[in-house]
Amino acid sequence: MILYLENPKDSTPKLLELINKFSKVAGYKINIQKSVAFLYTSNVILEKEYKNTIPFKIVHHKIKYLGIHLTKEVKDLYAENYKTLIKEIKEDMTQISGKTYCAHGLEEVILLK
């Protein structure tokens, strides 16, 4: 789940209360130690204050979510995701080139990667 909090200092306690209520009703637990947060601020004092307030791990560059690297800067998304994916596809195609596969066999090879 991805959430955006405009004012983390005030919103975090409310969020934690909501997570607790959800846990009781749904029977699921949110692992706070595995939860991460981006801080979209360049103010060092605010960042230190948020680190003391927010129980989540603070990350500075990227978060991996559902196999996609989410970056702070939108301009970095292409390099972080597509270039890596294209490189992996080229490596996979190099490995299977020169070998003969029927269409079904090739599909299985690609799915296994």
N, C-alpha and C positions, 0 to 999 in steps of 0.2 A: 504494500500500500504506500502510495506517495501522498504526502500532505504538505501544504504550504502554510506556514504561520507568519503573519505579518509582524506581530510583536512577540517574539519568542519568550521574552522575560515574563510577560503576563499570560500568554496563551499556553505555555507548557504545563503549568499546574492543572488547568482546565482540561487539556488534552490527556494528561495522565489519569485524571478522574474519569473521563469518558472511556479510556482504555480499560480501566478497572471495572466499570459498569458493563462494558462489552464482554469482558472475560467472564463475569459472573453469569450473564445471560446466555452467551454462546458456548461456554465451556472451553473456549480457547484462551491461551495465554500469549501475550506479546512478550518476546524476549528483549527486554530493554537493553541488555548488554550487547545484543547483536544489531540493535537499531542504530542508524547513523543519521547525521544531519549535516547539511551544507549551511554555512553562514554567509549570506550575501551582504557582507559589509567589509569595508576596508578600514574601519575604525578599530584600532588595536585595543583600546580601552573597552569598547562595547563587546568585542570578541572575548576578552578575558572574563568580563561580567557574565556573558552568556554561557561560557564554559563552566562556570561555577553554578549556574542555575539549571542548565539542561542536563539531564541524566544520560543523554545519548552520546555516543562516540561522535566527535566532530571530525569531519573529513574536509580536506582543502581542495582536492583536484577533481576526483571522480568517484562515482558510485556505480557498482554493477547491479543492475536491476533487470531481472528476467533475461539475462544474457546480453543486455545492452549496457554499454558504458555511458552513463549520464555524466556530462561535464558541466562545470560552472558556466563556462563560456560556450554559447551555441556554435561559434565558429570552430570549436575543437571537436564537435561531434563527428564530422566526416572523417577526419584523420584517425580518431580513436576507434571508430567502428568499421567504416567501409573499407579503408585501406587494409586493415587487418583481415577482414573477411575476404577481400579479393586475393590477398596473399595466400590465405589458407586454401581457397578454391584452386588457385594456380598450382600449389603444391600437390593437392589431391589429384588434379588432372594430370600432372606430370607423373605421378605414381601409377596411374591406371592407363596412361597412353602407352602404346606398344603392346598391350595385352588385348586379347579378343574377348569381348563379352557380348552376350545377347542383351537386348534392351532391358529385360527384367533383371538380369545379373548386374548390369551397370547401375541400375536403380538401387539394388541392394548394397552394392559397394559404397555408393555415395551416402546412403542412409546410415550405414555402419560407421562412417567417419565421424 
